[in-house]
């Protein structure tokens, strides 16, 4: 049995290959997809993506799950997700998204008519967690707010990140669920992380912060800000249409995942792959 959560990663070549998956949105605990014809689309695509990604020749050293693991907060759904991840034999770590701390009542209604119910965070989801590698420091934040869709990087989060970056000069990556830069879609940008300006102000001095990764926006984007590369990663289930001010699904985009190669010289390579079928 793997020790959870991952806290140290060491590889023969010093490079760490990270598989980021996000926004799984599983809504019911079903048997493994290959054993049931009743599994949800989101569960099927989650399991298919894990299988596809790990069938590649690229070595996977770490799996990061950046929030919205569930669409309905039930411990049995987390049990299933953790079972799938444990069976890979690869170290992994999971953080919360808004759906991990909030149930929406009336999902068939327009969003503003839905009731948002605060739920406690599953104890397996991490907050202010460090993963040390031979040449990198990975910092995981919980940006969720119980009962809310939008997120927040709290002053305590910012102080913690500042302390970690100040005390370790390894190249650094920050992972959280909510986006900290607008993605030019008005509806989802209204639900980004609050206090983002303060976050950027405090970390601007650290040139060794190389990467920020997040979920929440259900789309592939890359932006550069203050010397940091910010990656938005597709959902393992359904996608949002980019650059739309009103909510819209991107029906032509398949479920996806992101690879990040964290080199031993501080360089980063990253790309998105999509589910084959």
BELJO-V966987 format. One record per backbone hydrogen bond with DSSP energy under -0.5 kcal/mol. NH is the residue of the N-H (numbers start at 1). CO is the residue of the C=O. If there is no record, write none. Layout:
nh=NH co=CO
nh=NH co=CO
This chain:
nh=6 co=92
nh=9 co=132
nh=14 co=11
nh=16 co=262
nh=17 co=15
nh=18 co=16
nh=18 co=260
nh=19 co=62
nh=20 co=18
nh=20 co=258
nh=21 co=19
nh=21 co=64
nh=23 co=67
nh=24 co=68
nh=25 co=68
nh=26 co=69
nh=30 co=28
nh=35 co=32
nh=36 co=33
nh=44 co=40
nh=45 co=41
nh=46 co=42
nh=47 co=43
nh=48 co=44
nh=49 co=45
nh=50 co=46
nh=51 co=47
nh=52 co=48
nh=53 co=49
nh=54 co=50
nh=55 co=51
nh=55 co=52
nh=56 co=53
nh=61 co=17
nh=61 co=59
nh=62 co=17
nh=63 co=91
nh=64 co=19
nh=64 co=62
nh=65 co=93
nh=66 co=21
nh=66 co=64
nh=67 co=65
nh=67 co=95
nh=71 co=26
nh=72 co=26
nh=74 co=72
nh=77 co=74
nh=78 co=74
nh=79 co=75
nh=80 co=76
nh=81 co=77
nh=82 co=78
nh=83 co=79
nh=84 co=80
nh=85 co=81
nh=86 co=82
nh=87 co=83
nh=88 co=84
nh=88 co=85
nh=89 co=86
nh=90 co=85
nh=93 co=63
nh=95 co=65
nh=96 co=126
nh=100 co=97
nh=101 co=98
nh=102 co=98
nh=103 co=117
nh=105 co=103
nh=105 co=115
nh=106 co=104
nh=109 co=106
nh=113 co=110
nh=114 co=110
nh=114 co=111
nh=115 co=105
nh=116 co=114
nh=117 co=103
nh=117 co=115
nh=118 co=116
nh=119 co=101
nh=125 co=122
nh=126 co=94
nh=128 co=140
nh=129 co=140
nh=131 co=138
nh=132 co=7
nh=132 co=130
nh=133 co=136
nh=134 co=9
nh=137 co=171
nh=138 co=131
nh=139 co=173
nh=140 co=129
nh=140 co=138
nh=141 co=175
nh=143 co=96
nh=143 co=141
nh=147 co=101
nh=148 co=145
nh=151 co=192
nh=152 co=143
nh=153 co=194
nh=154 co=152
nh=158 co=154
nh=159 co=155
nh=160 co=156
nh=161 co=157
nh=162 co=158
nh=163 co=159
nh=164 co=160
nh=165 co=161
nh=166 co=162
nh=167 co=163
nh=168 co=164
nh=171 co=135
nh=172 co=208
nh=173 co=137
nh=174 co=211
nh=175 co=139
nh=176 co=213
nh=187 co=245
nh=189 co=185
nh=190 co=186
nh=191 co=188
nh=192 co=189
nh=193 co=179
nh=194 co=151
nh=196 co=193
nh=199 co=195
nh=200 co=196
nh=201 co=197
nh=202 co=198
nh=203 co=199
nh=204 co=200
nh=206 co=203
nh=207 co=205
nh=209 co=206
nh=210 co=172
nh=210 co=208
nh=211 co=172
nh=212 co=229
nh=213 co=174
nh=214 co=231
nh=215 co=177
nh=217 co=215
nh=219 co=233
nh=221 co=219
nh=221 co=232
nh=223 co=230
nh=225 co=228
nh=228 co=225
nh=229 co=210
nh=230 co=223
nh=230 co=228
nh=231 co=212
nh=231 co=229
nh=232 co=221
nh=233 co=214
nh=236 co=22
nh=237 co=23
nh=240 co=218
nh=241 co=248
nh=243 co=183
nh=244 co=241
nh=250 co=239
nh=251 co=249
nh=253 co=250
nh=254 co=252
nh=256 co=235
nh=257 co=273
nh=258 co=20
nh=259 co=271
nh=260 co=18
nh=261 co=269
nh=262 co=16
nh=262 co=260
nh=263 co=261
nh=263 co=267
nh=266 co=263
nh=269 co=261
nh=271 co=259
nh=273 co=257
nh=275 co=255
